Amino acid sequence: MIAVLVLILGVLLGAFILIPQVHKSGGTKKVESTASNKKVSKIYSKADVLAHNKKTDCWIIIKDKVYDVTSYVEEHPGGDAILAHAGDDSTEGFYGPQHATRVFDMIDDFYIGDLER
């Protein structure tokens, strides 16, 4: 009886130790990103994107993909520089030397569709 109780407590304790480490490593974030990437892509015209050109409603184009970065504008380390091409093509600025490589992974979280060709 005591052995069974000790075994159960050991399993529970192990679970409490391992589960927070999985969340900290980003394990669940990848699942969410993968699920959101399986959405059907919407096609936007240049005029559609141009209408979203302010701090409170900011879309950008990077390599013919459309991103809604409104929620990131306030967090942008470069301040209002992100607004220089709000509603327009930001490909050149996005791939500039000022960006760390982590932005290339982050941008997928803001993807909403493709630019009409």
C-alpha positions in Angstrom: 0.0 0.0 0.0 2.8 2.4 0.9 4.7 1.5 -2.2 1.7 2.3 -4.4 1.3 5.6 -2.7 4.9 6.5 -3.1 4.8 5.5 -6.8 1.7 7.7 -7.4 3.3 10.7 -5.6 6.5 10.2 -7.6 4.6 10.3 -10.9 2.7 13.4 -9.9 5.8 15.2 -8.7 7.6 14.3 -12.0 4.6 15.6 -14.0 4.7 19.0 -12.1 8.4 19.3 -12.8 8.3 18.3 -16.5 5.2 20.1 -17.7 6.4 23.7 -16.9 9.6 23.0 -18.8 7.7 21.9 -21.9 5.8 25.2 -21.8 8.9 27.3 -21.3 10.6 25.7 -24.2 7.9 26.8 -26.5 6.5 23.3 -27.2 2.9 24.5 -27.3 3.6 27.6 -29.3 4.8 25.5 -32.2 1.6 23.5 -32.2 -0.5 26.7 -32.3 1.7 28.2 -35.1 1.4 25.0 -37.1 -2.4 25.0 -36.7 -2.7 28.6 -37.7 -0.5 28.1 -40.8 -2.9 25.5 -42.1 -5.6 28.1 -42.6 -6.7 28.7 -46.2 -4.8 31.7 -47.5 -6.8 34.8 -48.4 -5.8 36.9 -51.3 -5.5 40.7 -50.8 -5.1 43.4 -53.4 -2.6 46.2 -53.0 -5.6 48.5 -52.4 -6.8 46.3 -49.6 -3.4 46.5 -47.9 -3.1 50.2 -48.4 -6.2 50.9 -46.4 -4.4 49.5 -43.3 -1.8 52.2 -43.0 -1.9 53.6 -39.5 -0.6 52.8 -36.0 -3.9 51.3 -34.9 -4.4 49.3 -38.1 -1.1 48.3 -39.7 -0.6 45.8 -42.4 2.6 45.2 -44.4 3.7 43.2 -47.4 6.9 41.1 -47.3 7.7 39.1 -50.4 4.1 39.1 -51.7 2.7 37.9 -48.3 0.4 40.1 -46.2 0.9 40.5 -42.5 -1.3 42.3 -39.9 1.3 43.7 -37.5 -1.1 46.0 -35.6 -0.6 44.2 -32.3 3.2 44.4 -32.7 3.5 48.1 -33.6 3.8 49.3 -29.9 6.4 46.5 -29.2 8.6 47.2 -32.2 12.1 47.9 -30.9 12.7 50.4 -33.7 9.7 52.5 -32.6 7.6 54.0 -35.4 10.1 52.8 -38.1 7.7 50.0 -38.7 5.1 52.5 -39.8 7.3 53.9 -42.6 5.8 51.3 -45.0 2.4 50.7 -43.2 0.0 49.6 -45.9 2.8 49.0 -48.3 5.7 46.8 -49.2 8.2 46.4 -46.3 10.4 43.7 -47.9 13.5 45.9 -48.1 13.2 47.3 -44.6 12.4 43.9 -43.1 15.5 42.3 -44.6 17.7 45.2 -43.5 20.8 44.8 -41.2 18.9 46.2 -38.2 16.9 43.0 -37.7 18.1 40.0 -35.8 17.4 36.6 -37.3 14.6 36.0 -34.8 12.3 38.3 -36.7 12.2 35.8 -39.5 10.6 33.3 -37.2 8.3 35.8 -35.5 6.7 37.2 -38.7 4.8 34.0 -39.5 2.6 34.7 -36.4 1.2 37.8 -38.2 0.6 36.2 -41.6 -3.0 36.8 -42.9 -2.7 36.0 -46.6 -1.0 36.6 -50.0 -0.8 39.6 -52.2 -2.8 39.4 -55.5 -0.5 39.1 -58.4 
